[in-house]
Amino acid sequence: MLAVHVNIQVKPECVERFVEATKDNAKNSLNEPGIARFDLVQRKDDPTRFVLVEVYRDAGAPARHKETAHYALWRDTVEKMMAAPRASEKFETLYPEPARWSCE
Amino acid sequence: MLAVHVNIQVKPECVERFVEATKDNAKNSLNEPGIARFDLVQRKDDPTRFVLVEVYRDAGAPARHKETAHYALWRDTVEKMMAAPRASEKFETLYPEPARWSCE
């Protein structure tokens, strides 16, 4: 499967609103059949920095995610909250095996 | 919960042995009650680069993990495979809620 780590830095005054909007998006994204995980984590040493850990079940799933209403809402909501452009890294998942990346 | 992302770069000739040793360690680590996740992912654009995504259920779990025989074996096995020192980032998990980070 494909894992995408999205590195995000937000303006200090936007942290709370960013977390709220991103939790909503994560909750809706987990209902997409192509998405196994959509985790949000916050740096211990810098609460303005986050990583979204997205795991997709197939190659077409990221494009389908970007066509959803919840993605568009999130993208537009957080656009002005960014302190720097988002940077993504793409990975192949090696462990655990695909069936164990989500509980459904 | 605490998430730790360990960034790892290995020597090209060590990739296969590193993956084997790290899968063994991940499998054993998931049996520790304090560990919710122990994922291994490999960079799409550079197969010598990996991230271990470790999620701990409590503050004492990382120290208990480092006392296990499987951690010691992994640490000693991969020591000479590193192309650069390992670099860790620590995070607070924000989403999903703690009970949903593992399937047990």
N, CA and C atoms of all chains as a GROMACS GRO file, in nm:
protein
  624
    1MET      N    1   0.085  -0.118   0.000
    1MET     CA    2   0.000   0.000   0.000
    1MET      C    3   0.089   0.124   0.000
    2LEU      N    4   0.024   0.237  -0.027
    2LEU     CA    5   0.095   0.365  -0.032
    2LEU      C    6   0.072   0.443   0.097
    3ALA      N    7   0.181   0.486   0.160
    3ALA     CA    8   0.170   0.575   0.276
    3ALA      C    9   0.222   0.712   0.234
    4VAL      N   10   0.150   0.817   0.277
    4VAL     CA   11   0.193   0.953   0.249
    4VAL      C   12   0.205   1.027   0.382
    5HIS      N   13   0.322   1.082   0.408
    5HIS     CA   14   0.341   1.165   0.527
    5HIS      C   15   0.341   1.310   0.483
    6VAL      N   16   0.242   1.386   0.528
    6VAL     CA   17   0.230   1.528   0.491
    6VAL      C   18   0.281   1.612   0.607
    7ASN      N   19   0.389   1.685   0.585
    7ASN     CA   20   0.447   1.770   0.689
    7ASN      C   21   0.386   1.910   0.679
    8ILE      N   22   0.333   1.956   0.791
    8ILE     CA   23   0.254   2.079   0.792
    8ILE      C   24   0.304   2.170   0.904
    9GLN      N   25   0.321   2.298   0.871
    9GLN     CA   26   0.348   2.397   0.977
    9GLN      C   27   0.244   2.508   0.966
   10VAL      N   28   0.176   2.535   1.077
   10VAL     CA   29   0.069   2.637   1.074
   10VAL      C   30   0.111   2.759   1.155
   11LYS      N   31   0.042   2.869   1.129
   11LYS     CA   32   0.067   2.990   1.207
   11LYS      C   33   0.022   2.965   1.351
   12PRO      N   34   0.096   3.017   1.450
   12PRO     CA   35   0.066   2.987   1.590
   12PRO      C   36  -0.080   3.017   1.628
   13GLU      N   37  -0.135   3.123   1.575
   13GLU     CA   38  -0.272   3.161   1.612
   13GLU      C   39  -0.377   3.071   1.547
   14CYS      N   40  -0.334   2.982   1.459
   14CYS     CA   41  -0.429   2.895   1.385
   14CYS      C   42  -0.431   2.751   1.435
   15VAL      N   43  -0.349   2.718   1.534
   15VAL     CA   44  -0.334   2.579   1.576
   15VAL      C   45  -0.468   2.514   1.609
   16GLU      N   46  -0.547   2.580   1.692
   16GLU     CA   47  -0.672   2.520   1.738
   16GLU      C   48  -0.770   2.498   1.623
   17ARG      N   49  -0.786   2.596   1.537
   17ARG     CA   50  -0.879   2.583   1.424
   17ARG      C   51  -0.828   2.480   1.322
   18PHE      N   52  -0.696   2.475   1.306
   18PHE     CA   53  -0.640   2.375   1.215
   18PHE      C   54  -0.670   2.234   1.266
   19VAL      N   55  -0.651   2.211   1.394
   19VAL     CA   56  -0.676   2.077   1.451
   19VAL      C   57  -0.822   2.038   1.432
   20GLU      N   58  -0.912   2.132   1.459
   20GLU     CA   59  -1.055   2.104   1.445
   20GLU      C   60  -1.091   2.066   1.300
   21ALA      N   61  -1.046   2.147   1.205
   21ALA     CA   62  -1.078   2.121   1.064
   21ALA      C   63  -1.014   1.991   1.016
   22THR      N   64  -0.896   1.960   1.067
   22THR     CA   65  -0.824   1.842   1.020
   22THR      C   66  -0.882   1.714   1.080
   23LYS      N   67  -0.930   1.722   1.205
   23LYS     CA   68  -0.999   1.606   1.262
   23LYS      C   69  -1.126   1.575   1.183
   24ASP      N   70  -1.201   1.677   1.146
   24ASP     CA   71  -1.323   1.656   1.066
   24ASP      C   72  -1.289   1.587   0.934
   25ASN      N   73  -1.185   1.637   0.868
   25ASN     CA   74  -1.144   1.579   0.740
   25ASN      C   75  -1.096   1.435   0.758
   26ALA      N   76  -1.022   1.409   0.866
   26ALA     CA   77  -0.971   1.273   0.890
   26ALA      C   78  -1.086   1.175   0.912
   27LYS      N   79  -1.184   1.218   0.991
   27LYS     CA   80  -1.300   1.133   1.020
   27LYS      C   81  -1.374   1.096   0.891
   28ASN      N   82  -1.398   1.195   0.806
   28ASN     CA   83  -1.466   1.168   0.678
   28ASN      C   84  -1.378   1.085   0.584
   29SER      N   85  -1.249   1.111   0.586
   29SER     CA   86  -1.158   1.039   0.496
   29SER      C   87  -1.154   0.890   0.531
   30LEU      N   88  -1.163   0.858   0.660
   30LEU     CA   89  -1.159   0.717   0.702
   30LEU      C   90  -1.282   0.640   0.653
   31ASN      N   91  -1.386   0.712   0.612
   31ASN     CA   92  -1.503   0.645   0.554
   31ASN      C   93  -1.485   0.612   0.405
   32GLU      N   94  -1.378   0.666   0.344
   32GLU     CA   95  -1.352   0.631   0.203
   32GLU      C   96  -1.298   0.488   0.197
   33PRO      N   97  -1.352   0.406   0.107
   33PRO     CA   98  -1.306   0.267   0.102
   33PRO      C   99  -1.157   0.254   0.067
   34GLY      N  100  -1.100   0.351  -0.001
   34GLY     CA  101  -0.959   0.342  -0.041
   34GLY      C  102  -0.862   0.387   0.065
   35ILE      N  103  -0.911   0.432   0.180
   35ILE     CA  104  -0.822   0.486   0.283
   35ILE      C  105  -0.821   0.395   0.406
   36ALA      N  106  -0.700   0.349   0.444
   36ALA     CA  107  -0.686   0.261   0.560
   36ALA      C  108  -0.656   0.341   0.686
   37ARG      N  109  -0.586   0.452   0.670
   37ARG     CA  110  -0.551   0.535   0.786
   37ARG      C  111  -0.546   0.681   0.748
   38PHE      N  112  -0.574   0.763   0.848
   38PHE     CA  113  -0.566   0.908   0.828
   38PHE      C  114  -0.539   0.967   0.966
   39ASP      N  115  -0.414   0.959   1.010
   39ASP     CA  116  -0.376   0.997   1.146
   39ASP      C  117  -0.324   1.140   1.150
   40LEU      N  118  -0.353   1.208   1.259
   40LEU     CA  119  -0.297   1.342   1.281
   40LEU      C  120  -0.211   1.338   1.407
   41VAL      N  121  -0.085   1.379   1.392
   41VAL     CA  122   0.004   1.387   1.509
   41VAL      C  123   0.069   1.525   1.513
   42GLN      N  124   0.102   1.569   1.636
   42GLN     CA  125   0.154   1.705   1.660
   42GLN      C  126   0.290   1.696   1.727
   43ARG      N  127   0.387   1.770   1.676
   43ARG     CA  128   0.522   1.765   1.732
   43ARG      C  129   0.523   1.804   1.880
   44LYS      N  130   0.593   1.723   1.960
   44LYS     CA  131   0.605   1.751   2.104
   44LYS      C  132   0.682   1.882   2.126
   45ASP      N  133   0.785   1.908   2.044
   45ASP     CA  134   0.873   2.022   2.068
   45ASP      C  135   0.827   2.148   1.993
   46ASP      N  136   0.719   2.138   1.915
   46ASP     CA  137   0.672   2.255   1.841
   46ASP      C  138   0.526   2.232   1.801
   47PRO      N  139   0.432   2.283   1.883
   47PRO     CA  140   0.290   2.254   1.859
   47PRO      C  141   0.234   2.316   1.730
   48THR      N  142   0.314   2.392   1.656
   48THR     CA  143   0.266   2.444   1.527
   48THR      C  144   0.298   2.347   1.413
   49ARG      N  145   0.369   2.235   1.446
   49ARG     CA  146   0.408   2.141   1.340
   49ARG      C  147   0.334   2.007   1.356
   50PHE      N  148   0.285   1.957   1.243
   50PHE     CA  149   0.200   1.838   1.239
   50PHE      C  150   0.247   1.745   1.128
   51VAL      N  151   0.211   1.618   1.143
   51VAL     CA  152   0.222   1.525   1.030
   51VAL      C  153   0.088   1.456   1.014
   52LEU      N  154   0.039   1.454   0.890
   52LEU     CA  155  -0.075   1.369   0.854
   52LEU      C  156  -0.018   1.240   0.798
   53VAL      N  157  -0.057   1.128   0.857
   53VAL     CA  158  -0.010   0.997   0.809
   53VAL      C  159  -0.127   0.930   0.737
   54GLU      N  160  -0.120   0.932   0.605
   54GLU     CA  161  -0.230   0.880   0.523
   54GLU      C  162  -0.186   0.748   0.460
   55VAL      N  163  -0.271   0.645   0.471
   55VAL     CA  164  -0.238   0.517   0.408
   55VAL      C  165  -0.351   0.478   0.314
   56TYR      N  166  -0.314   0.456   0.187
   56TYR     CA  167  -0.411   0.430   0.080
   56TYR      C  168  -0.402   0.284   0.037
   57ARG      N  169  -0.522   0.224   0.014
   57ARG     CA  170  -0.527   0.082  -0.019
   57ARG      C  171  -0.490   0.052  -0.164
   58ASP      N  172  -0.502   0.151  -0.253
   58ASP     CA  173  -0.471   0.127  -0.394
   58ASP      C  174  -0.421   0.255  -0.459
   59ALA      N  175  -0.365   0.240  -0.580
   59ALA     CA  176  -0.298   0.352  -0.646
   59ALA      C  177  -0.395   0.465  -0.682
   60GLY      N  178  -0.522   0.433  -0.705
   60GLY     CA  179  -0.618   0.536  -0.743
   60GLY      C  180  -0.678   0.612  -0.626
   61ALA      N  181  -0.656   0.563  -0.505
   61ALA     CA  182  -0.723   0.620  -0.388
   61ALA      C  183  -0.686   0.766  -0.358
   62PRO      N  184  -0.559   0.807  -0.374
   62PRO     CA  185  -0.529   0.948  -0.346
   62PRO      C  186  -0.605   1.044  -0.438
   63ALA      N  187  -0.617   1.010  -0.566
   63ALA     CA  188  -0.690   1.098  -0.659
   63ALA      C  189  -0.839   1.102  -0.622
   64ARG      N  190  -0.896   0.986  -0.585
   64ARG     CA  191  -1.038   0.984  -0.546
   64ARG      C  192  -1.059   1.067  -0.419
   65HIS      N  193  -0.961   1.060  -0.326
   65HIS     CA  194  -0.970   1.142  -0.203
   65HIS      C  195  -0.976   1.290  -0.238
   66LYS      N  196  -0.895   1.333  -0.334
   66LYS     CA  197  -0.890   1.476  -0.368
   66LYS      C  198  -1.014   1.524  -0.442
   67GLU      N  199  -1.100   1.430  -0.483
   67GLU     CA  200  -1.227   1.468  -0.548
   67GLU      C  201  -1.342   1.481  -0.447
   68THR      N  202  -1.318   1.450  -0.319
   68THR     CA  203  -1.428   1.451  -0.223
   68THR      C  204  -1.459   1.593  -0.174
   69ALA      N  205  -1.582   1.611  -0.130
   69ALA     CA  206  -1.624   1.741  -0.075
   69ALA      C  207  -1.548   1.772   0.054
   70HIS      N  208  -1.524   1.669   0.137
   70HIS     CA  209  -1.455   1.698   0.265
   70HIS      C  210  -1.310   1.741   0.242
   71TYR      N  211  -1.245   1.682   0.140
   71TYR     CA  212  -1.108   1.728   0.110
   71TYR      C  213  -1.109   1.874   0.064
   72ALA      N  214  -1.201   1.908  -0.027
   72ALA     CA  215  -1.208   2.046  -0.080
   72ALA      C  216  -1.234   2.146   0.034
   73LEU      N  217  -1.325   2.107   0.124
   73LEU     CA  218  -1.356   2.194   0.238
   73LEU      C  219  -1.232   2.214   0.325
   74TRP      N  220  -1.163   2.105   0.356
   74TRP     CA  221  -1.042   2.114   0.439
   74TRP      C  222  -0.936   2.202   0.372
   75ARG      N  223  -0.910   2.173   0.243
   75ARG     CA  224  -0.806   2.248   0.169
   75ARG      C  225  -0.834   2.397   0.173
   76ASP      N  226  -0.960   2.434   0.149
   76ASP     CA  227  -0.994   2.577   0.148
   76ASP      C  228  -0.992   2.637   0.288
   77THR      N  229  -1.034   2.558   0.388
   77THR     CA  230  -1.038   2.607   0.526
   77THR      C  231  -0.898   2.634   0.580
   78VAL      N  232  -0.804   2.545   0.550
   78VAL     CA  233  -0.671   2.558   0.611
   78VAL      C  234  -0.574   2.641   0.526
   79GLU      N  235  -0.617   2.678   0.407
   79GLU     CA  236  -0.524   2.743   0.312
   79GLU      C  237  -0.449   2.860   0.376
   80LYS      N  238  -0.521   2.947   0.444
   80LYS     CA  239  -0.458   3.068   0.500
   80LYS      C  240  -0.392   3.043   0.636
   81MET      N  241  -0.401   2.919   0.686
   81MET     CA  242  -0.341   2.888   0.816
   81MET      C  243  -0.196   2.842   0.804
   82MET      N  244  -0.152   2.811   0.683
   82MET     CA  245  -0.018   2.754   0.665
   82MET      C  246   0.091   2.859   0.692
   83ALA      N  247   0.196   2.817   0.766
   83ALA     CA  248   0.312   2.903   0.786
   83ALA      C  249   0.417   2.875   0.679
   84ALA      N  250   0.404   2.761   0.610
   84ALA     CA  251   0.499   2.721   0.504
   84ALA      C  252   0.423   2.625   0.413
   85PRO      N  253   0.470   2.607   0.290
   85PRO     CA  254   0.402   2.511   0.202
   85PRO      C  255   0.408   2.370   0.261
   86ARG      N  256   0.302   2.292   0.239
   86ARG     CA  257   0.303   2.153   0.286
   86ARG      C  258   0.402   2.071   0.203
   87ALA      N  259   0.469   1.976   0.269
   87ALA     CA  260   0.567   1.891   0.200
   87ALA      C  261   0.532   1.745   0.226
   88SER      N  262   0.518   1.667   0.118
   88SER     CA  263   0.478   1.526   0.131
   88SER      C  264   0.592   1.431   0.098
   89GLU      N  265   0.594   1.319   0.168
   89GLU     CA  266   0.686   1.210   0.135
   89GLU      C  267   0.602   1.085   0.109
   90LYS      N  268   0.639   1.009   0.006
   90LYS     CA  269   0.564   0.888  -0.029
   90LYS      C  270   0.644   0.763   0.006
   91PHE      N  271   0.572   0.664   0.059
   91PHE     CA  272   0.635   0.541   0.105
   91PHE      C  273   0.557   0.419   0.058
   92GLU      N  274   0.628   0.308   0.047
   92GLU     CA  275   0.568   0.176   0.032
   92GLU      C  276   0.556   0.119   0.173
   93THR      N  277   0.439   0.062   0.207
   93THR     CA  278   0.427   0.001   0.340
   93THR      C  279   0.487  -0.140   0.336
   94LEU      N  280   0.576  -0.169   0.430
   94LEU     CA  281   0.642  -0.300   0.433
   94LEU      C  282   0.589  -0.388   0.546
   95TYR      N  283   0.554  -0.324   0.659
   95TYR     CA  284   0.504  -0.399   0.773
   95TYR      C  285   0.410  -0.310   0.852
   96PRO      N  286   0.297  -0.356   0.902
   96PRO     CA  287   0.248  -0.494   0.891
   96PRO      C  288   0.193  -0.524   0.751
   97GLU      N  289   0.139  -0.645   0.733
   97GLU     CA  290   0.079  -0.681   0.605
   97GLU      C  291  -0.048  -0.597   0.583
   98PRO      N  292  -0.089  -0.577   0.457
   98PRO     CA  293  -0.198  -0.484   0.426
   98PRO      C  294  -0.324  -0.502   0.510
   99ALA      N  295  -0.366  -0.625   0.538
   99ALA     CA  296  -0.492  -0.645   0.610
   99ALA      C  297  -0.486  -0.590   0.753
  100ARG      N  298  -0.366  -0.567   0.805
  100ARG     CA  299  -0.354  -0.524   0.945
  100ARG      C  300  -0.332  -0.374   0.962
  101TRP      N  301  -0.350  -0.295   0.855
  101TRP     CA  302  -0.334  -0.150   0.868
  101TRP      C  303  -0.462  -0.081   0.913
  102SER      N  304  -0.572  -0.153   0.917
  102SER     CA  305  -0.694  -0.094   0.972
  102SER      C  306  -0.778  -0.206   1.031
  103CYS      N  307  -0.879  -0.167   1.110
  103CYS     CA  308  -0.952  -0.266   1.190
  103CYS      C  309  -1.084  -0.308   1.127
  104GLU      N  310  -1.120  -0.250   1.012
  104GLU     CA  311  -1.252  -0.281   0.954
  104GLU      C  312  -1.255  -0.426   0.906
  105MET      N  313  -0.148   0.964   2.325
  105MET     CA  314  -0.041   0.867   2.318
  105MET      C  315   0.080   0.932   2.250
  106LEU      N  316   0.192   0.864   2.264
  106LEU     CA  317   0.317   0.914   2.206
  106LEU      C  318   0.346   0.842   2.075
  107ALA      N  319   0.370   0.919   1.968
  107ALA     CA  320   0.415   0.860   1.841
  107ALA      C  321   0.560   0.901   1.819
  108VAL      N  322   0.642   0.807   1.776
  108VAL     CA  323   0.782   0.836   1.744
  108VAL      C  324   0.807   0.796   1.599
  109HIS      N  325   0.854   0.890   1.520
  109HIS     CA  326   0.893   0.859   1.382
  109HIS      C  327   1.046   0.851   1.378
  110VAL      N  328   1.098   0.732   1.347
  110VAL     CA  329   1.243   0.714   1.342
  110VAL      C  330   1.285   0.713   1.195
  111ASN      N  331   1.365   0.812   1.157
  111ASN     CA  332   1.413   0.823   1.019
  111ASN      C  333   1.545   0.748   1.006
  112ILE      N  334   1.550   0.657   0.909
  112ILE     CA  335   1.662   0.565   0.897
  112ILE      C  336   1.713   0.564   0.753
  113GLN      N  337   1.844   0.573   0.737
  113GLN     CA  338   1.904   0.552   0.604
  113GLN      C  339   2.007   0.440   0.616
  114VAL      N  340   1.994   0.338   0.530
  114VAL     CA  341   2.085   0.225   0.537
  114VAL      C  342   2.176   0.221   0.414
  115LYS      N  343   2.287   0.150   0.428
  115LYS     CA  344   2.376   0.131   0.312
  115LYS      C  345   2.302   0.049   0.207
  116PRO      N  346   2.319   0.082   0.079
  116PRO     CA  347   2.242   0.014  -0.027
  116PRO      C  348   2.253  -0.137  -0.022
  117GLU      N  349   2.370  -0.189   0.011
  117GLU     CA  350   2.388  -0.334   0.012
  117GLU      C  351   2.322  -0.401   0.133
  118CYS      N  352   2.268  -0.321   0.223
  118CYS     CA  353   2.208  -0.375   0.347
  118CYS      C  354   2.056  -0.372   0.347
  119VAL      N  355   1.995  -0.320   0.240
  119VAL     CA  356   1.849  -0.298   0.242
  119VAL      C  357   1.773  -0.426   0.276
  120GLU      N  358   1.804  -0.535   0.209
  120GLU     CA  359   1.727  -0.658   0.227
  120GLU      C  360   1.741  -0.712   0.370
  121ARG      N  361   1.864  -0.715   0.421
  121ARG     CA  362   1.884  -0.766   0.558
  121ARG      C  363   1.824  -0.672   0.662
  122PHE      N  364   1.828  -0.543   0.634
  122PHE     CA  365   1.766  -0.447   0.726
  122PHE      C  366   1.615  -0.471   0.735
  123VAL      N  367   1.552  -0.489   0.621
  123VAL     CA  368   1.406  -0.511   0.619
  123VAL      C  369   1.371  -0.637   0.696
  124GLU      N  370   1.447  -0.743   0.675
  124GLU     CA  371   1.419  -0.870   0.743
  124GLU      C  372   1.431  -0.854   0.895
  125ALA      N  373   1.541  -0.794   0.940
  125ALA     CA  374   1.563  -0.777   1.085
  125ALA      C  375   1.457  -0.685   1.146
  126THR      N  376   1.417  -0.583   1.070
  126THR     CA  377   1.323  -0.485   1.124
  126THR      C  378   1.181  -0.540   1.129
  127LYS      N  379   1.144  -0.623   1.033
  127LYS     CA  380   1.012  -0.689   1.039
  127LYS      C  381   1.005  -0.781   1.162
  128ASP      N  382   1.112  -0.856   1.188
  128ASP     CA  383   1.114  -0.942   1.306
  128ASP      C  384   1.095  -0.861   1.433
  129ASN      N  385   1.167  -0.748   1.443
  129ASN     CA  386   1.156  -0.663   1.561
  129ASN      C  387   1.017  -0.603   1.573
  130ALA      N  388   0.958  -0.562   1.460
  130ALA     CA  389   0.825  -0.502   1.462
  130ALA      C  390   0.722  -0.603   1.511
  131LYS      N  391   0.732  -0.726   1.461
  131LYS     CA  392   0.638  -0.831   1.499
  131LYS      C  393   0.644  -0.856   1.650
  132ASN      N  394   0.764  -0.866   1.703
  132ASN     CA  395   0.779  -0.888   1.848
  132ASN      C  396   0.736  -0.765   1.928
  133SER      N  397   0.763  -0.647   1.875
  133SER     CA  398   0.728  -0.524   1.948
  133SER      C  399   0.577  -0.510   1.960
  134LEU      N  400   0.503  -0.552   1.858
  134LEU     CA  401   0.357  -0.541   1.862
  134LEU      C  402   0.296  -0.631   1.970
  135ASN      N  403   0.373  -0.727   2.019
  135ASN     CA  404   0.326  -0.809   2.130
  135ASN      C  405   0.345  -0.742   2.266
  136GLU      N  406   0.420  -0.633   2.270
  136GLU     CA  407   0.436  -0.560   2.397
  136GLU      C  408   0.306  -0.487   2.429
  137PRO      N  409   0.256  -0.499   2.552
  137PRO     CA  410   0.128  -0.433   2.584
  137PRO      C  411   0.132  -0.281   2.569
  138GLY      N  412   0.250  -0.220   2.581
  138GLY     CA  413   0.260  -0.075   2.573
  138GLY      C  414   0.270  -0.020   2.431
  139ILE      N  415   0.272  -0.109   2.331
  139ILE     CA  416   0.292  -0.064   2.193
  139ILE      C  417   0.165  -0.087   2.110
  140ALA      N  418   0.112   0.023   2.051
  140ALA     CA  419  -0.009   0.014   1.969
  140ALA      C  420   0.025  -0.008   1.822
  141ARG      N  421   0.139   0.047   1.779
  141ARG     CA  422   0.180   0.032   1.638
  141ARG      C  423   0.330   0.027   1.626
  142PHE      N  424   0.373  -0.042   1.522
  142PHE     CA  425   0.516  -0.048   1.493
  142PHE      C  426   0.527  -0.074   1.343
  143ASP      N  427   0.509   0.032   1.265
  143ASP     CA  428   0.501   0.021   1.119
  143ASP      C  429   0.638   0.048   1.055
  144LEU      N  430   0.664  -0.023   0.948
  144LEU     CA  431   0.785   0.004   0.869
  144LEU      C  432   0.743   0.047   0.729
  145VAL      N  433   0.790   0.165   0.687
  145VAL     CA  434   0.762   0.214   0.551
  145VAL      C  435   0.893   0.254   0.483
  146GLN      N  436   0.894   0.240   0.350
  146GLN     CA  437   1.016   0.261   0.270
  146GLN      C  438   0.991   0.372   0.168
  147ARG      N  439   1.081   0.468   0.157
  147ARG     CA  440   1.063   0.578   0.064
  147ARG      C  441   1.050   0.529  -0.079
  148LYS      N  442   0.950   0.582  -0.151
  148LYS     CA  443   0.930   0.545  -0.291
  148LYS      C  444   1.047   0.592  -0.377
  149ASP      N  445   1.103   0.710  -0.345
  149ASP     CA  446   1.206   0.769  -0.431
  149ASP      C  447   1.347   0.732  -0.387
  150ASP      N  448   1.361   0.654  -0.279
  150ASP     CA  449   1.494   0.616  -0.231
  150ASP      C  450   1.480   0.494  -0.140
  151PRO      N  451   1.495   0.373  -0.197
  151PRO     CA  452   1.472   0.250  -0.120
  151PRO      C  453   1.572   0.227  -0.006
  152THR      N  454   1.671   0.315   0.011
  152THR     CA  455   1.761   0.300   0.126
  152THR      C  456   1.709   0.380   0.247
  153ARG      N  457   1.596   0.452   0.229
  153ARG     CA  458   1.544   0.535   0.339
  153ARG      C  459   1.410   0.480   0.390
  154PHE      N  460   1.399   0.476   0.521
  154PHE     CA  461   1.284   0.414   0.589
  154PHE      C  462   1.236   0.505   0.702
  155VAL      N  463   1.109   0.486   0.739
  155VAL     CA  464   1.060   0.544   0.864
  155VAL      C  465   0.995   0.432   0.945
  156LEU      N  466   1.031   0.423   1.071
  156LEU     CA  467   0.960   0.339   1.167
  156LEU      C  468   0.860   0.428   1.238
  157VAL      N  469   0.733   0.391   1.232
  157VAL     CA  470   0.628   0.468   1.298
  157VAL      C  471   0.585   0.389   1.422
  158GLU      N  472   0.630   0.436   1.538
  158GLU     CA  473   0.606   0.365   1.663
  158GLU      C  474   0.504   0.444   1.744
  159VAL      N  475   0.400   0.377   1.794
  159VAL     CA  476   0.301   0.445   1.878
  159VAL      C  477   0.291   0.372   2.011
  160TYR      N  478   0.315   0.449   2.119
  160TYR     CA  479   0.322   0.394   2.255
  160TYR      C  480   0.199   0.436   2.335
  161ARG      N  481   0.146   0.339   2.413
  161ARG     CA  482   0.023   0.365   2.488
  161ARG      C  483   0.045   0.446   2.615
  162ASP      N  484   0.166   0.449   2.668
  162ASP     CA  485   0.192   0.524   2.791
  162ASP      C  486   0.337   0.571   2.793
  163ALA      N  487   0.366   0.663   2.888
  163ALA     CA  488   0.496   0.730   2.890
  163ALA      C  489   0.611   0.634   2.920
  164GLY      N  490   0.583   0.524   2.992
  164GLY     CA  491   0.689   0.431   3.027
  164GLY      C  492   0.719   0.328   2.919
  165ALA      N  493   0.633   0.320   2.819
  165ALA     CA  494   0.646   0.212   2.719
  165ALA      C  495   0.775   0.217   2.636
  166PRO      N  496   0.824   0.336   2.596
  166PRO     CA  497   0.949   0.337   2.518
  166PRO      C  498   1.067   0.278   2.596
  167ALA      N  499   1.077   0.311   2.724
  167ALA     CA  500   1.188   0.256   2.805
  167ALA      C  501   1.174   0.105   2.820
  168ARG      N  502   1.051   0.057   2.841
  168ARG     CA  503   1.031  -0.089   2.853
  168ARG      C  504   1.066  -0.159   2.722
  169HIS      N  505   1.031  -0.094   2.610
  169HIS     CA  506   1.067  -0.151   2.478
  169HIS      C  507   1.218  -0.169   2.466
  170LYS      N  508   1.293  -0.069   2.512
  170LYS     CA  509   1.439  -0.076   2.496
  170LYS      C  510   1.505  -0.177   2.588
  171GLU      N  511   1.426  -0.232   2.682
  171GLU     CA  512   1.480  -0.338   2.771
  171GLU      C  513   1.455  -0.478   2.716
  172THR      N  514   1.383  -0.489   2.604
  172THR     CA  515   1.347  -0.622   2.554
  172THR      C  516   1.464  -0.686   2.478
  173ALA      N  517   1.461  -0.819   2.473
  173ALA     CA  518   1.563  -0.893   2.399
  173ALA      C  519   1.551  -0.865   2.249
  174HIS      N  520   1.429  -0.851   2.198
  174HIS     CA  521   1.415  -0.829   2.052
  174HIS      C  522   1.468  -0.692   2.012
  175TYR      N  523   1.452  -0.591   2.099
  175TYR     CA  524   1.510  -0.460   2.066
  175TYR      C  525   1.662  -0.468   2.063
  176ALA      N  526   1.720  -0.534   2.164
  176ALA     CA  527   1.866  -0.543   2.171
  176ALA      C  528   1.922  -0.617   2.049
  177LEU      N  529   1.853  -0.725   2.010
  177LEU     CA  530   1.897  -0.801   1.892
  177LEU      C  531   1.891  -0.714   1.767
  178TRP      N  532   1.779  -0.641   1.750
  178TRP     CA  533   1.764  -0.554   1.633
  178TRP      C  534   1.873  -0.447   1.631
  179ARG      N  535   1.890  -0.380   1.746
  179ARG     CA  536   1.989  -0.271   1.755
  179ARG      C  537   2.128  -0.320   1.715
  180ASP      N  538   2.167  -0.436   1.767
  180ASP     CA  539   2.300  -0.488   1.736
  180ASP      C  540   2.309  -0.538   1.592
  181THR      N  541   2.200  -0.596   1.541
  181THR     CA  542   2.200  -0.649   1.404
  181THR      C  543   2.214  -0.538   1.302
  182VAL      N  544   2.142  -0.426   1.323
  182VAL     CA  545   2.139  -0.321   1.220
  182VAL      C  546   2.249  -0.216   1.238
  183GLU      N  547   2.323  -0.225   1.349
  183GLU     CA  548   2.419  -0.119   1.382
  183GLU      C  549   2.512  -0.084   1.265
  184LYS      N  550   2.567  -0.186   1.202
  184LYS     CA  551   2.664  -0.160   1.094
  184LYS      C  552   2.598  -0.137   0.959
  185MET      N  553   2.465  -0.142   0.954
  185MET     CA  554   2.394  -0.120   0.827
  185MET      C  555   2.361   0.027   0.803
  186MET      N  556   2.372   0.110   0.907
  186MET     CA  557   2.331   0.250   0.897
  186MET      C  558   2.424   0.329   0.804
  187ALA      N  559   2.364   0.412   0.716
  187ALA     CA  560   2.443   0.504   0.633
  187ALA      C  561   2.456   0.639   0.701
  188ALA      N  562   2.371   0.663   0.801
  188ALA     CA  563   2.373   0.789   0.876
  188ALA      C  564   2.311   0.760   1.012
  189PRO      N  565   2.336   0.845   1.112
  189PRO     CA  566   2.272   0.822   1.242
  189PRO      C  567   2.120   0.829   1.230
  190ARG      N  568   2.050   0.748   1.310
  190ARG     CA  569   1.904   0.754   1.310
  190ARG      C  570   1.857   0.885   1.375
  191ALA      N  571   1.749   0.941   1.323
  191ALA     CA  572   1.695   1.067   1.377
  191ALA      C  573   1.548   1.047   1.411
  192SER      N  574   1.510   1.078   1.535
  192SER     CA  575   1.372   1.056   1.579
  192SER      C  576   1.298   1.187   1.600
  193GLU      N  577   1.168   1.185   1.572
  193GLU     CA  578   1.079   1.297   1.604
  193GLU      C  579   0.967   1.244   1.692
  194LYS      N  580   0.932   1.322   1.794
  194LYS     CA  581   0.828   1.278   1.888
  194LYS      C  582   0.701   1.360   1.868
  195PHE      N  583   0.587   1.292   1.874
  195PHE     CA  584   0.458   1.354   1.850
  195PHE      C  585   0.356   1.313   1.954
  196GLU      N  586   0.258   1.400   1.974
  196GLU     CA  587   0.136   1.366   2.047
  196GLU      C  588   0.034   1.320   1.943
  197THR      N  589  -0.036   1.209   1.970
  197THR     CA  590  -0.137   1.166   1.873
  197THR      C  591  -0.266   1.244   1.899
  198LEU      N  592  -0.322   1.304   1.795
  198LEU     CA  593  -0.445   1.384   1.809
  198LEU      C  594  -0.567   1.313   1.751
  199TYR      N  595  -0.546   1.238   1.645
  199TYR     CA  596  -0.657   1.166   1.581
  199TYR      C  597  -0.602   1.041   1.516
  200PRO      N  598  -0.667   0.926   1.523
  200PRO     CA  599  -0.795   0.903   1.592
  200PRO      C  600  -0.778   0.897   1.744
  201GLU      N  601  -0.887   0.871   1.816
  201GLU     CA  602  -0.881   0.857   1.961
  201GLU      C  603  -0.799   0.733   1.996
  202PRO      N  604  -0.741   0.728   2.117
  202PRO     CA  605  -0.647   0.620   2.154
  202PRO      C  606  -0.695   0.479   2.124
  203ALA      N  607  -0.823   0.449   2.150
  203ALA     CA  608  -0.871   0.311   2.133
  203ALA      C  609  -0.866   0.266   1.988
  204ARG      N  610  -0.858   0.361   1.895
  204ARG     CA  611  -0.864   0.323   1.753
  204ARG      C  612  -0.727   0.316   1.686
  205TRP      N  613  -0.618   0.322   1.764
  205TRP     CA  614  -0.485   0.312   1.703
  205TRP      C  615  -0.440   0.168   1.684
  206SER      N  616  -0.514   0.074   1.739
  206SER     CA  617  -0.480  -0.066   1.714
  206SER      C  618  -0.608  -0.147   1.721
  207CYS      N  619  -0.602  -0.271   1.673
  207CYS     CA  620  -0.724  -0.350   1.654
  207CYS      C  621  -0.749  -0.448   1.768
  208GLU      N  622  -0.657  -0.456   1.863
  208GLU     CA  623  -0.672  -0.556   1.970
  208GLU      C  624  -0.791  -0.523   2.058
   0.00000   0.00000   0.00000
